[in-house]
Amino acid sequence: MSPHCHTSLLVWLRTKHSSLNSHLWKITKSDTLDCPHCLGINEDMIHFLLSCPHYACECHQFLSQLHQRVTHIPFLLSNSKGARLVLNYIDHTGHFKPTFGDVHVSS
């Protein structure tokens, strides 16, 4: 994935226009707000990045690489290290692969 595509994905996430069900439901592209893995829990950015049990291993690795418990999403998406880790997390989950393909960035 090119740096331009990385930027596009980060802007997409910052503006909350994503393929997560919370956004898709708002634009009538999904019948539900729910996470496909967590009955009754909205699939929004915070849930996807920080609390979905389906991605618990990826989340643990992602947060441990930050060397601190940063859970402020705007910071993660705008800080160069945070953004790189978010992109790698997204790559490891495969969640946006149908839209963006492989998202991995080098260290």
Beta strands, then each sheet from edge to edge (+ up, - down):
strand 1: 34-35
strand 2: 38-42
sheet 1: 1+ 2-
end
